[in-house]
Amino acid sequence: MPKTENQLLVIFGASGDLTARKLVPALYKLYKDDHLPEHFVVLGVARSFMTDEQFRNRVALESKYLDDSEAFIEAFSEKLFYEDLHKKYDVSYRELNERIQNLNTVYQCNNNFIFYLSTPPSLFEAIAKNLTAEGLNDERLGWKRLIVEKPFGYSLDTAKALNEGLHRYFKESQIYRIDHYLGKETVQNILVTRFANSVFEPLWNRDYIDHIEITNAESGGVESRGGYYDKSGALRDMFQSHLLQLVALIVMEPPLSADPEEIRNEKLKALKSLRMMTDPEVLERDTIRGQYLSSMIDGERVNGYREEEDVDPDSITETYAAVKFFVDNWRWADVPFYVRTAKRMPTKVTEVVIHFKSPHHQIFKNSNINKDNKLIIRIQPDEGILLKFGVKVPGQGFKVERGNLDFYYSGLGDSHIMEAYERLLLDAMQGDATLYARADEVEAAWRFTDPILNYWKSPKAKVYGYSAGVWGPEHANELIEGTHEWRNPGRNLADDPGYCVIDC
């Protein structure tokens, strides 16, 4: 395990929901599991007035997200402090710097500082500029790192402007763009499944793979995020960031080593190899956008998207997005990729499905089973891996049934699986940028996404309605070539009726 050096974590936007719901609970678990360095403190920074004691009560002592003995939580809370910025982020940070330097000296943090920007992106450059004005980007004494939350822009132009603004004050090596999806163990396991197993590595190409599908489904609606979501939509909110990162891990070539920059270099090449979709006919044929309508779910009426709080009643923002695309390189030539993301689906689930080609010579033609083998990598929930293959049914003849070979992370016994923010925060503390997006990766993802968004602005682009609680618009399966259809997963990984299970 890499050594975690003494350090100070400064959280901007510390009065917000993310700090109380995700960041402090993640730090608390790292504290419980003895992953924090001996000298470590957190300074919350925001525009709301709070004392240190009030901040500790809010995010730790009275938190519903921490569960343990009061004495243990109290000991952790003593590492938490708070500084008020007096209503504005774009002000002199002289007083803030004095507080940072005082905590650094008293708690022996060795001038190692992380600045976590849990704020709207519009404030990133101003905060970076004001930190720099106080010399808080200077690494001559101790390292300095900047963590920024998504969204990383709303288009290629805004992403470039955001990156250029940050690069005026911090080097790229200092900037960590956090994507909590990459912190999930099952996402990271895509690399291990591919590159550490001779069972799969030779098959991971166009010769053996028919097509690949990725589904990200949420059972809930936009809830309290209507104001943000109506300006964003499913393609910006999920596809451009989380799902294209998954695509990059599937598509990328083997890196020279497990070095963070080698992995990120290959992810960048993968994103650059996605075939650009600029032809209006292709965009019309190979993209689908939809919006959920009111429906009855479990005997209760749920709102349609246009009825949600802070949503324009005439909105055409998509809550369902499905895209078919290709990758222009030798490994993936002519292999279609199908990616969909949506709200108000029948269940909450994210998974990758690798569809292998059927054998060229079909011996058991009378079998009524769909004989293509599938490798399913479940990101959430019921995290695990499922391999579907044909097995002989006992008895005379050669009747073939589908069998499942499955592995579940829950079966690892006492092994603690870190939550995404735990893993990502610890990585940043240790200077490991493997699971963080680099500036050129972000821009490459936007370069692919922008033409789709621009086409969807045209009057020709349709928005299809779908009832809340179903798997999207009626014609969604028409996107997929041949006789294949979307795999509509259940909450449990092995959800087919009448299957044969061979446990790992």
N, C-alpha and C positions, 0 to 999 in steps of 0.2 A: 504493500500500500504506500502511495506517495505521502510524504510528510506534509501536514497542514501547519503552516507557520502561524505565529501570533499575528493577529490582525483586528482591524476595526471595520465593521460593516455599517455604512450609512444608508438608510432607506429614505428616499424622497417620496412623498405621498404616503407617509406612514399612518395617517389618520384614515386611510381608505380601507375598503373591504378586503383587498388582496392581502394586505399585511396581516390583518387579524385572522383571515380564513385560511391562508396558505403559507405565507412566509414565516411568521412566528411559529406556527405548529411544526413546520419543517425544521426550523432551527432547534426547537425543543426536542424533537426526536433525535436529531444529531447529537444534542447534549446528552440525552438519555443513553445513547449508544456509544458515548465516549469518542465521538468523531471530532468534536471541537478542540482547538488548541488550548493550552493552559491559559493563555492570556487572550481573551476574546470578549469584545463588547459590541453592542448594537446601539446605534444612535438613530432614533426615528426623527424625521424632519418633515414638517408640513406647515400649512398656513393656519391651522387651528391652534388655539391656545390650550396647552396641557402642561402640567407638571410631570416630572419623572414618575411620581407615584400614580398619577391619573393614567398615564400611558401604560404603566405596568398592570394596573387594574383592568384596563380595557382589553389589552391583547394577551394577557397571561393569567393573572390571579382570578379574574372573573370570566375567563374565556370558556365557551362551551366546546371549543375545539381541542382543549388540553385535558387529558384524563390521567390523573396520578395522585399521589399523596400531596397534600397542601404544602408540606415541608419541601418536597422535591421541586414543585412549581415555584415556590418562593425563592429557593436557591437559584433557579434559572432566571427568575425575574430580576434579580440583582444585577444581571448583565445588561439590562435594558435601560436606555436613557432617551430623553426627548428634547428637541430644540424647536422653538417656534420661529417661523420666518416672517411673521407679522403681515399676513394676507397676500404676499407676493413672492413668487419664485425668482423673478428677474430683479433682484436687488443685490446690493453688496453682501458678500458672504464673509465679511470681516469677523462678525460676531460668531458665525457658524464655524469659521476656521479656528477661532480662539477656543471654542468648545471642543472641537476635534483634537486640537493639539493638547489640550488639558487632559482629555480622556486617554490620548495616546501615551502621554507621559506617566500618568497615574497607574494605568493598567498595562504598561509595557507592551504596546502593540507593535513596536519596532518600525513605525512609519509605513506599515502595510495597510492600505485602505481599499475597500470596495465601495463603490457608489452604485446603489441599486435605484434605477429611475422607474418607480411604479407610478408614473404620471402620464398624461396624454402626450403623444409624440410631439405636439406643437411646443412643448416645454423643453425637449431634449437639448436643443442647441443652446438655449438661454442658460440652462443649468450647467452644461459643459463649459460655456464661456465664463460664467461666474466662478466655477471651481478653478479654472485655469488662472483667472485673475488673482487668486490667492495662492497660486503655486501648487494646487492640489492635484495636478496632473504630472508633476515632476517626479521622476523615478530615480534620481540620483541618491536619495535616501529612502529605501523601501519601494516596493512596487505599488502601482495604482491601477485599478481596474474599474470599468464602467459596464454595468449590466443594464440593458434596456429591454422593455417589454414590447410585444407586438401590439398594434399593427406597425410593421416597418413600411410605412407609406400606404397610399391608396391606389397607386399606379406606378409605372416605371419612372416617370418624371419625378414624382414626389419621393419615391424611394431614393433616387439619385441625390435629390436635394437634401434629404435627411442624412444620408451617408456623408455627403460633402460637408454638411454643417458639423457633424460629429468629428470628422477628420481634421477640421480646422484646429481642434483643441486636444484630441486624443489620437494616438496611433491606432491603426487597425488591430494590432496585437493586444491592445488594452481593452478593446470593445468586445463585449459578450452579448449577442442578441439571443435572448432566451426564447425557446419554443418548448413548452412543457411536454409536447408529444414525444420529443426526442428523449425525454427523461424516463420514459416508460421502458421497463425491462424487455417487454416483448418487441418493442421497436428495435432496441439495440440487438436483440437476439436474431434479427434478420441477417445481420452480418455474420454472426456465428453459424447460423443454419447454412448459409451460403458457402462460406469460405473455410469452415472447419470440418466439413463432412464430405467425404468422397462419394457418399450416396447421392448428394444433390449437386455438388459443384460441376461435374461434367454434363449434367442435364440442363443447366441454367442458361439456355439459349434457344434460338429459333428452331433448332432441329428437333427439340423434344417438347417445347412449350407451345401450346395452341393459342392461348390468350391469358391475360391477367386482369383480374377485377379487384377493385378496392371499394369497400363500402364504409362510410361513416354515417351512422344514423343516430338521431337523438329523438327520444320519445316526447320530450317537452317542446313547448313553443318558444317564442322569444322572451316571454315573461317580462322582467323589468328592463330588458335591454332594447326595447323597441326603438328608442331614439337613436342609439348607436347602430343597431342592425339595419334600420331602414336606409341608412347612408352607406351601408357596407354590402350586405347580402351574402349568400352562401359561398359564392365563388371567392370573394375577397376574404371572408372570415375564416374559411377552412381549407379550400382547395389550394389557393396560392401559397399558403404557408405549410400547415401540417401535412396535407396530403401529397403535395409535391416533394416534401422531404422524404416521405415514405417511398414515393416513386424513385427518387434518387438512390436510396439504399438498395432498391431492387435492381435498378438498371446499371449501377456503377460497375466499373471494372475492378479487379482485385488491386488494392493499394500495395505499394512497395513494402509497407510495414503498418503497424497499428499506430504510428505517430499521428497526432491530431491533424497536422497540415496535410499529410499524405492522404488521409481519409477525406478531408474536405476538398482537396484537389480533384479527387475522383468524383465526388458528388457534383462538383461544378461542371466537370466534363459531361456527366450524365444529364444534367439539366440543359446544357447547351445542345445536346443531341436530340432533344425533343423536337419533332417536326412542327414548325410554325403553322398555325391555322389562320390563313389570311383570305382564302377564297370564300366568298359569301355562300356559294353552294355547299362547300364542305362544312362551313359553320352551321348552316341550316340543317344539314343532314346529321352531323356528328355531335351536336350539342342539344341538350334539353334543359329548359328551366321551367320551374313550376312554383306554385304558391299554394299553401294549405288553406282549405276552406273549412268552415264550421262543420262540426259533426258530433255524433253521439259516441262517447267512449265510456264503457262501463256504466251505461245508464245516465251519464251526465253530458250536458252539452258543453263543448269546448269552443272557444272563439276561433273564427277564421283569422288569418294574419292581418287583414285590413281592419279588424275590430280590436286589435291589441293596443295597449296604451302607448302613446307617442308615435304611432304609425300613421302615415298619410292614408286617409280612407280611399284614395285613388292610386295607391302605391303599386308599382310593377316590380318591386324588389323581389328577387327569387329567394325562396326558402328551400328549394330543391334545385340542385345542379348536377347534371350528368354529362360527362365528356368522354368521347372516344378519340384516341390519338395514337400516333405511331412514333417510334424512335428510329432515327436515321443513323444506324451504325451496323456493323456486321452481326453482332450478337443478337440484336432484336429486330432485324429487318423483317417487315411484314407481319410482325406479331402485334395484334391490337391490344391496347390498354384501355380499360373501362374504369372510370373513377366517378363515384357519385357521393354526394353529401346532402343531407336534408334534415329538417326538423319535422316534428309531429309524425314520426314513423311508428310502427307497431312496437319497437323495442329500442333500447339504447345499446348500440354495438358498433365496434370498429374492427374490421378484419381485412386481411389480404388473402386472395384465393389464386393460387397458381394452378391453372388447368393444363395438364399434360396432354399431348396428342394421343389419340387411340392407336393401337398397333396397326401397322399397314396391312397385315394379313390377319383377317378375322376368322378364327377357328370356330368360336362359339357364337355363331350368328343368330341362333335361335333364342339366345338369352335376352330377356326383356329389360335388362338393366343398362343404364347409361354407363358405358365402360370406361369413360375417361377418368384417369386418376387425378385426384386433387390434393394439393397441399394447402391447408388452411392455417394461417397464422393469426391467431386471435389477439388483438391488442387490448380489448376490453369488452365486456367483463368476462369472467370465467377464462382468464388468460391461459393460453396454452397453444399447442400445435396439434393438428389433426391431419392424418394422411388417409385418404380414401382409396381403396383398391379392391379388386375383385377376388372373391374366394369361392371355392366350390361348396355347394350345399350338400351335406351328408346324404348318401343314398345313391341309387343307380343314376347313370347318366352324368352329364356335366352342366347341371343348372348352376348358374353363377349368381351370387349375391354380393352386395357391396359390404366390405368390412372396414372397420375403423381402427387405426392404430393411433393412440392419443397420448399426449403428455400434458400435464397441468402444473402450473407453477405452485398451486396450492398444495401439491403433493410433495413439495420439497421439505416438509416437516418443519423443523425449527428455524430454517433459514429465513432471515428477515429480508423482505423485498422492499427496498426503499421506494417511497412515493416519488413522483417525478421531481417535485421541487426540492426534496431532500438531496437527490442525486445531483441535480443541476447546481444547487448552491454549493455543495461540497466540491464539485468539479471546479467551479469558479474560484473557490478558496484555495484550491491546489494548483490553479493555473492550467487546467486541462480544458481546452476549447473544443474537443472532439464533437460534443453534442450541441454546440452553439453554431448558429448560422453566420457565415462570413458575408461581407458586403457584396462580393461578386455573386455569391449564391442567391442572395435576396433579389438582386437585379436580374439575374437569369430567370428566376421564377416569374417575376413580373413581366419580363420580355415575352414569355410564353402566354401569360394570362391576359395581358392587355388587349390583344386582337379579339378575344372572345368577348370581353367586357364592351369593347367598342362596337362590335356587331350587335350585341344585345341592346344597345341604345337606339338602333334603327327601328323604324316602324314595322319593318318586315319581320323582325324577331318576335316570336310568339311567347306568351307566358301561359302555361297550362295549369289549370286548377286540379287539385287532388284533395280528396277528403282527408281530414286529420285522422291518423290512425291506420292508413293504408300505405303500401310501398310505392308511393309516387304516382305520377300520371299513368293512365291506362296503357299508353303506347310505349312505355319505357323500355320494354323488352325488344322493341324494334331496333333499338340502337345496336344490339349485339348481333354479330354475323351468324349466319347459319341457323341451326336449330337450338342453339344455346339460349339460356335465359339467365337473368340475374339470380345469384344465390341469395335468397331472402332468409337470413339467419335468425334463429331464435336466441333467447338469452343464454342458453347453454350451448357450448361449442359443438358437442355431438348431438345434434337435434333431429336427425333423420329417424323416422319410425322404422322399426324392424331391423335395425342395424346389428352387425356383429362387432363387438368391442374386444380388442386385444390390448390389455393394459400394459403400459410401460413399467 
